[in-house]
């Protein structure tokens, strides 16, 4: 590094050494005329110890130090930027995770294998036509989002189970749609008799209901006719006609099945 003492007119500096002679040229321009006879100028050259860094090496060191400082500053800025970006990405992942957790909670019954089978059997066409595409797309997006999948594996494994359950449901529905129809069940003698008895019981219940209705209508008709002012014989004739019409109604059981009396 240069040193100077202007009052004593002493100046010291270093120069890069070489194997050849070093030329030095000094030009002194004072405020007035320079008198060589009365003023002496001394130039001293001193050989520094071996290993003393030259000015060029010092400049290189300074440049290297500046570059190192700049690189450290750049690395620090990059670290801050990455930390902020990581915080934003983590926040976005948390939002996605919470949304999926809510969906998985609302459809937690999908995890029941028995429910999966019942749903696939009940609505196979609707599942394959409308739900399959949505379920597969959401499943693929989740599996390709490695950070989200890793976070779910650690904190919410029920999300993965729920997504797998929906895929299983649509696969069951597809199997049901392409499966051959089941052959009719062969009934035993006991089952045949039970079915015949059930059919007869249903037919008899219909007959009983019809007869009860006819009795009710005949009774209501008699009451309504009694409330009308008029000849009693005429009203009795109308009652008889009404009774016969109701008893012989073709929409009910065959004629002669009813034995209601007035």
FIGUTOR-678800 format. One record per residue (C-alpha): residue number from 1; y, z, x. Coordinates in steps of 0.001 Angstrom, whole numbers, plus 500000, padded with zeros to 6 digits. Layout:
r num:NUM, v:Y, w:Z, u:X
...
//
This chain:
r num:1, v:500000, w:500000, u:500000
r num:2, v:503494, w:499236, u:501379
r num:3, v:505749, w:502077, u:502465
r num:4, v:509427, w:501868, u:503224
r num:5, v:512304, w:503966, u:504418
r num:6, v:515390, w:501874, u:503970
r num:7, v:517683, w:504443, u:505532
r num:8, v:515756, w:504365, u:508797
r num:9, v:514927, w:500706, u:508296
r num:10, v:511214, w:501431, u:508616
r num:11, v:508801, w:499328, u:506612
r num:12, v:505037, w:499558, u:506697
r num:13, v:502543, w:497283, u:504979
r num:14, v:499067, w:495978, u:505466
r num:15, v:497909, w:492413, u:505829
r num:16, v:494451, w:490873, u:505796
r num:17, v:493088, w:490639, u:509301
r num:18, v:491484, w:487563, u:510852
r num:19, v:489964, w:486476, u:514138
r num:20, v:492955, w:484291, u:515036
r num:21, v:496487, w:485227, u:515986
r num:22, v:498782, w:486412, u:513271
r num:23, v:502259, w:484888, u:513131
r num:24, v:505183, w:486982, u:511971
r num:25, v:508642, w:485705, u:511157
r num:26, v:511452, w:488101, u:510248
r num:27, v:514865, w:487151, u:508957
r num:28, v:517544, w:489844, u:508836
r num:29, v:520692, w:488984, u:506961
r num:30, v:523150, w:491900, u:506981
r num:31, v:526356, w:492061, u:505074
r num:32, v:528285, w:490846, u:508097
r num:33, v:527529, w:488933, u:511276
r num:34, v:524410, w:490125, u:513070
r num:35, v:524957, w:491096, u:516702
r num:36, v:521678, w:490596, u:518533
r num:37, v:522898, w:492349, u:521670
r num:38, v:523672, w:495610, u:519896
r num:39, v:520787, w:495725, u:517391
r num:40, v:517103, w:495879, u:518269
r num:41, v:514243, w:494786, u:516011
r num:42, v:510782, w:496151, u:516665
r num:43, v:507608, w:494830, u:515069
r num:44, v:504585, w:497074, u:515538
r num:45, v:501079, w:495863, u:514740
r num:46, v:498431, w:498569, u:514453
r num:47, v:494723, w:497898, u:514070
r num:48, v:493347, w:500056, u:511278
r num:49, v:489893, w:501710, u:511544
r num:50, v:486833, w:499698, u:510708
r num:51, v:486041, w:499827, u:506967
r num:52, v:489644, w:500197, u:505864
r num:53, v:489942, w:498004, u:502770
r num:54, v:492313, w:495107, u:503037
r num:55, v:495100, w:494423, u:500509
r num:56, v:492998, w:491629, u:499016
r num:57, v:490090, w:494014, u:498528
r num:58, v:492464, w:496530, u:496972
r num:59, v:493742, w:493878, u:494589
r num:60, v:490175, w:493020, u:493674
r num:61, v:489437, w:496673, u:493051
r num:62, v:492490, w:497006, u:490861
r num:63, v:491543, w:493879, u:488933
r num:64, v:488004, w:495164, u:488553
r num:65, v:489336, w:498516, u:487342
r num:66, v:491585, w:496784, u:484822
r num:67, v:488707, w:494650, u:483594
r num:68, v:486507, w:497728, u:483354
r num:69, v:489159, w:499578, u:481352
r num:70, v:489648, w:496567, u:479089
r num:71, v:485888, w:496290, u:478588
r num:72, v:485638, w:500000, u:477771
r num:73, v:488436, w:499626, u:475241
r num:74, v:486769, w:496581, u:473738
r num:75, v:483444, w:498427, u:473520
r num:76, v:485168, w:501388, u:471874
r num:77, v:486856, w:499137, u:469309
r num:78, v:483551, w:497377, u:468645
r num:79, v:481796, w:500721, u:468202
r num:80, v:484408, w:501825, u:465666
r num:81, v:484103, w:498511, u:463828
r num:82, v:480316, w:498744, u:463743
r num:83, v:480462, w:502335, u:462538
r num:84, v:482810, w:501367, u:459702
r num:85, v:480613, w:498383, u:458817
r num:86, v:477495, w:500563, u:458877
r num:87, v:479202, w:503077, u:456583
r num:88, v:480103, w:500317, u:454113
r num:89, v:476585, w:498874, u:454205
r num:90, v:475046, w:502318, u:453734
r num:91, v:477323, w:502965, u:450753
r num:92, v:476307, w:499620, u:449206
r num:93, v:472631, w:500451, u:449785
r num:94, v:473091, w:503797, u:448053
r num:95, v:474612, w:502087, u:445017
r num:96, v:471662, w:499661, u:444816
r num:97, v:469161, w:502488, u:445288
r num:98, v:470686, w:504585, u:442483
r num:99, v:470653, w:501595, u:440122
r num:100, v:466975, w:500932, u:440822
r num:101, v:466147, w:504638, u:440438
r num:102, v:467674, w:504607, u:436949
r num:103, v:465696, w:501515, u:435936
r num:104, v:462483, w:503008, u:437300
r num:105, v:463157, w:506238, u:435377
r num:106, v:463815, w:504401, u:432100
r num:107, v:460544, w:502464, u:432481
r num:108, v:458438, w:505189, u:434087
r num:109, v:455784, w:504637, u:431390
r num:110, v:455028, w:501317, u:433128
r num:111, v:453219, w:503359, u:435783
r num:112, v:450476, w:504292, u:433297
r num:113, v:447526, w:501860, u:433760
r num:114, v:446501, w:502283, u:430117
r num:115, v:450000, w:501381, u:428937
r num:116, v:450027, w:498349, u:431246
r num:117, v:446821, w:497050, u:429635
r num:118, v:448013, w:497686, u:426078
r num:119, v:451373, w:495977, u:426689
r num:120, v:449758, w:492968, u:428358
r num:121, v:447339, w:492553, u:425434
r num:122, v:450007, w:492978, u:422774
r num:123, v:452709, w:490654, u:424152
r num:124, v:451151, w:488316, u:426743
r num:125, v:453104, w:485253, u:425637
r num:126, v:456468, w:487025, u:425582
r num:127, v:455841, w:488605, u:428984
r num:128, v:454972, w:485295, u:430624
r num:129, v:457786, w:483374, u:428904
r num:130, v:460717, w:485753, u:429445
r num:131, v:459933, w:488739, u:431623
r num:132, v:457788, w:487271, u:434403
r num:133, v:460604, w:485310, u:436080
r num:134, v:463018, w:488258, u:436083
r num:135, v:460370, w:490683, u:437353
r num:136, v:459232, w:488379, u:440168
r num:137, v:462772, w:487576, u:441317
r num:138, v:463760, w:491247, u:441451
r num:139, v:460543, w:492105, u:443283
r num:140, v:461092, w:489336, u:445877
r num:141, v:464740, w:490292, u:446459
r num:142, v:463803, w:493921, u:446968
r num:143, v:460994, w:493174, u:449427
r num:144, v:463275, w:490853, u:451464
r num:145, v:466035, w:493474, u:451683
r num:146, v:464512, w:495441, u:454579
r num:147, v:467194, w:498205, u:454770
r num:148, v:466962, w:498842, u:451023
r num:149, v:463157, w:498825, u:451086
r num:150, v:463100, w:501240, u:454039
r num:151, v:465516, w:503604, u:452287
r num:152, v:463446, w:503483, u:449086
r num:153, v:460232, w:504215, u:450976
r num:154, v:461870, w:507316, u:452443
r num:155, v:463813, w:508638, u:449429
r num:156, v:462589, w:506957, u:446230
r num:157, v:458997, w:505643, u:446483
r num:158, v:458797, w:505572, u:442673
r num:159, v:460944, w:502414, u:442773
r num:160, v:458241, w:500514, u:444661
r num:161, v:455542, w:501841, u:442319
r num:162, v:457602, w:500709, u:439314
r num:163, v:458135, w:497194, u:440720
r num:164, v:454422, w:496903, u:441542
r num:165, v:453534, w:498065, u:438005
r num:166, v:455624, w:495296, u:436412
r num:167, v:453952, w:492680, u:438592
r num:168, v:450581, w:494085, u:437559
r num:169, v:451540, w:493829, u:433858
r num:170, v:452464, w:490157, u:434089
r num:171, v:449250, w:489445, u:436006
r num:172, v:447227, w:491160, u:433277
r num:173, v:449065, w:489092, u:430658
r num:174, v:448243, w:485889, u:432539
r num:175, v:444556, w:486823, u:432729
r num:176, v:444526, w:487532, u:428993
r num:177, v:446135, w:484179, u:428176
r num:178, v:443555, w:482175, u:430137
r num:179, v:440518, w:484322, u:429348
r num:180, v:437944, w:482794, u:426917
r num:181, v:437872, w:484305, u:423416
r num:182, v:435488, w:487176, u:422922
r num:183, v:432362, w:486314, u:420882
r num:184, v:432214, w:487876, u:417405
r num:185, v:430689, w:491297, u:417393
r num:186, v:427207, w:491480, u:415892
r num:187, v:427104, w:494219, u:413275
r num:188, v:424194, w:496565, u:412776
r num:189, v:422623, w:497106, u:409355
r num:190, v:424505, w:500352, u:408967
r num:191, v:427805, w:498655, u:409815
r num:192, v:427077, w:495839, u:407331
r num:193, v:426375, w:498330, u:404555
r num:194, v:429497, w:500315, u:405430
r num:195, v:431591, w:497145, u:405274
r num:196, v:430141, w:496187, u:401858
r num:197, v:430794, w:499671, u:400500
r num:198, v:434363, w:499539, u:401820
r num:199, v:434979, w:496199, u:400114
r num:200, v:433549, w:497476, u:396813
r num:201, v:435637, w:500611, u:397060
r num:202, v:438731, w:498512, u:397506
r num:203, v:437859, w:496332, u:394512
r num:204, v:437182, w:499361, u:392305
r num:205, v:440452, w:500955, u:393379
r num:206, v:442255, w:497811, u:392269
r num:207, v:440485, w:497953, u:388863
r num:208, v:441423, w:501603, u:388421
r num:209, v:445016, w:500927, u:389358
r num:210, v:445153, w:498032, u:386891
r num:211, v:443756, w:500114, u:384034
r num:212, v:446153, w:502978, u:384782
r num:213, v:449033, w:500527, u:384692
r num:214, v:447905, w:499082, u:381349
r num:215, v:447616, w:502539, u:379810
r num:216, v:451067, w:503396, u:381116
r num:217, v:452578, w:500208, u:379757
r num:218, v:450919, w:500632, u:376330
r num:219, v:452216, w:504196, u:376133
r num:220, v:455741, w:503140, u:377115
r num:221, v:455561, w:500308, u:374557
r num:222, v:454574, w:502692, u:371742
r num:223, v:457468, w:505018, u:372636
r num:224, v:459921, w:502135, u:372736
r num:225, v:458754, w:500811, u:369339
r num:226, v:458928, w:504281, u:367780
r num:227, v:462602, w:504445, u:368734
r num:228, v:463379, w:501263, u:366802
r num:229, v:464501, w:501689, u:363199
r num:230, v:462413, w:499679, u:360772
r num:231, v:459370, w:499545, u:358596
r num:232, v:456545, w:501722, u:359878
r num:233, v:453886, w:499169, u:358974
r num:234, v:455711, w:496500, u:360977
r num:235, v:455984, w:498797, u:363959
r num:236, v:452273, w:499584, u:363756
r num:237, v:451511, w:495861, u:363746
r num:238, v:453716, w:495352, u:366799
r num:239, v:451978, w:498196, u:368578
r num:240, v:448615, w:496590, u:367922
r num:241, v:449831, w:493216, u:369144
r num:242, v:451288, w:494781, u:372306
r num:243, v:448068, w:496632, u:373019
r num:244, v:446008, w:493478, u:372706
r num:245, v:448340, w:491453, u:374891
r num:246, v:448301, w:494045, u:377653
r num:247, v:444521, w:494481, u:377464
r num:248, v:443931, w:490740, u:377548
r num:249, v:446347, w:490005, u:380399
r num:250, v:444728, w:487230, u:382477
r num:251, v:446295, w:488528, u:385655
r num:252, v:444255, w:491734, u:385459
r num:253, v:440491, w:492305, u:385401
r num:254, v:438327, w:490298, u:383020
r num:255, v:438517, w:490946, u:379300
r num:256, v:436486, w:493830, u:378046
r num:257, v:436845, w:495911, u:381252
r num:258, v:439447, w:498257, u:379790
r num:259, v:438464, w:500885, u:377227
r num:260, v:441822, w:502579, u:376691
r num:261, v:442501, w:503705, u:373108
r num:262, v:445655, w:504257, u:371143
//
